[in-house]
């Protein structure tokens, strides 16, 4: 999720916006509550952390449990439905089995975060797909660029389908 946040912030800059990306990880990473905050704005960014989240991408139960209270009431929740459940029934948001898709379709669980990034791009339009594709290409190891771009495209396709189903 940290790499996806970095790529999102970079794409914002490529689009000509101001962007700030912070991260928190360590022993929490790989299934824990690691996080990456990204602020993208046409205006000057004065705060290092958002006061409330417009979008939350949760790829683990600990992350959902820890950060869901910070999501705005009208915010967008995107979660890995294969890894994240909600004790009170269905989550209101968009569930995508990103880890299973990454494993089954692309042969690598590691790109699940890029699938989620593609979905976020389709659902929010916060940055252009061209900038995201460029940021991915510039941010991942050369031998994994094509795999990461395929993962992004898969997530974007699924996010677009969700947008179409809601209209």
C-alpha positions in Angstrom: 0.0 0.0 0.0 3.0 2.3 0.6 4.2 1.9 -3.0 0.7 2.5 -4.3 0.5 5.7 -2.2 3.9 6.8 -3.6 2.7 6.2 -7.2 -0.5 8.0 -6.6 1.3 11.1 -5.2 3.8 11.0 -8.1 0.9 10.8 -10.6 -0.6 13.9 -9.0 2.6 15.8 -9.5 2.8 14.6 -13.1 -0.7 16.0 -13.5 0.5 19.4 -12.3 -1.0 19.3 -8.8 0.7 19.6 -5.4 1.1 16.2 -3.7 2.2 15.0 -0.3 2.7 11.4 0.6 3.5 10.0 4.0 3.8 6.5 5.2 3.8 4.3 8.3 5.0 0.8 8.2 7.5 -1.5 9.8 6.5 -4.6 11.7 2.9 -3.8 10.6 3.6 -4.3 6.9 2.4 -7.4 5.0 -1.0 -7.9 6.4 -1.0 -5.4 9.2 -2.2 -1.8 9.5 0.5 0.0 7.5 -0.7 3.1 5.8 0.1 5.7 3.2 -1.6 9.1 3.4 -1.7 11.0 0.1 -2.9 14.5 -0.3 -3.4 15.9 -3.8 -4.5 19.5 -4.3 -4.4 22.3 -6.7 -3.8 24.5 -3.7 -0.8 24.7 -1.4 -0.7 21.8 1.1 -0.1 23.1 4.6 -0.9 20.0 6.7 1.2 16.8 6.8 -1.8 14.6 7.4 -5.4 14.7 6.3 -7.9 15.6 9.0 -10.4 13.1 7.5 -10.1 10.6 4.7 -11.8 11.1 1.4 -10.8 7.6 0.2 -9.7 4.6 2.2 -8.1 1.6 0.6 -8.0 -1.3 3.0 -6.0 -4.4 2.2 -6.1 -6.0 5.6 -8.5 -6.3 8.5 -6.2 -4.4 10.9 -6.0 -1.5 8.5 -9.8 -1.4 8.1 -10.4 -1.6 11.8 -7.8 1.1 12.5 -8.5 3.6 9.8 -12.3 3.3 8.9 -13.3 5.7 11.7 -11.2 8.4 9.9 -13.2 8.0 6.6 -15.5 10.9 5.9 -19.2 10.0 6.0 -19.4 10.6 2.2 -16.0 9.0 1.7 -15.1 6.1 -0.6 -14.1 2.8 0.8 -12.3 0.3 -1.4 -11.3 -2.9 0.3 -9.8 -6.3 -0.6 -12.9 -8.5 -0.1 -10.8 -11.6 0.1 -9.0 -10.3 3.2 -11.3 -7.8 4.8 -14.6 -8.5 6.5 -16.9 -6.4 8.6 -18.4 -7.7 11.9 -21.6 -5.9 11.4 -22.5 -7.3 8.0 -21.7 -5.8 4.6 -19.3 -3.0 4.2 -20.6 0.0 2.3 -18.0 0.5 -0.3 -16.4 -1.4 -3.2 -15.0 -4.8 -2.5 -12.5 -6.3 -4.9 -10.6 -9.5 -4.3 -7.4 -7.9 -5.4 -5.0 -10.4 -3.8 -6.9 -13.4 -5.4 -7.0 -11.6 -8.8 -3.3 -10.9 -8.6 -2.6 -14.5 -7.7 -5.0 -16.2 -10.1 -4.8 -13.9 -13.1 -1.3 -12.4 -12.9 0.6 -15.0 -10.9 1.9 -12.6 -8.3 0.2 -11.5 -5.0 2.6 -8.6 -4.8 0.7 -6.5 -7.5 -2.6 -6.6 -5.5 -1.9 -3.0 -4.4 -1.6 -1.9 -8.0 -4.9 -3.5 -8.8 -6.4 -1.5 -5.9 -4.7 1.6 -7.3 -6.4 1.0 -10.7 -9.7 0.6 -9.0 -9.2 3.8 -7.1 -8.3 5.7 -10.3 -11.5 4.5 -12.0 -13.8 5.3 -9.0 -12.4 8.7 -8.2 -10.7 10.2 -11.3 -8.4 12.0 -8.9 -5.5 11.7 -11.3 -5.2 10.9 -15.0 -4.6 7.3 -16.1 -1.7 8.5 -18.3 0.0 10.0 -15.3 -0.6 6.8 -13.2 0.8 4.6 -15.9 3.9 6.8 -16.2 4.3 6.9 -12.4 4.1 3.1 -12.3 6.6 2.7 -15.1 9.0 5.1 -13.3 8.5 3.6 -9.8 8.7 -0.2 -10.1 11.7 -2.3 -11.1 12.2 -2.4 -14.9 11.5 -6.2 -15.2 8.1 -5.7 -13.4 6.7 -2.7 -15.3 4.6 -4.8 -17.7 3.2 -6.9 -14.9 2.3 -3.8 -12.8 0.7 -2.1 -15.8 -1.4 -5.2 -16.4 -2.4 -5.2 -12.7 -3.3 -1.5 -13.0 -5.4 -2.1 -16.1 -7.3 -5.0 -14.4 -8.1 -2.9 -11.4 -9.2 0.1 -13.5 -11.4 -2.2 -15.6 -13.2 -3.5 -12.5 -13.5 0.0 -11.1 -15.0 1.2 -14.4 -17.5 -1.6 -14.3 -18.6 -0.6 -10.8 -19.0 3.0 -11.9 -21.2 1.9 -14.8 -23.3 -0.4 -12.6 -24.1 2.6 -10.3 -25.3 4.9 -13.1 
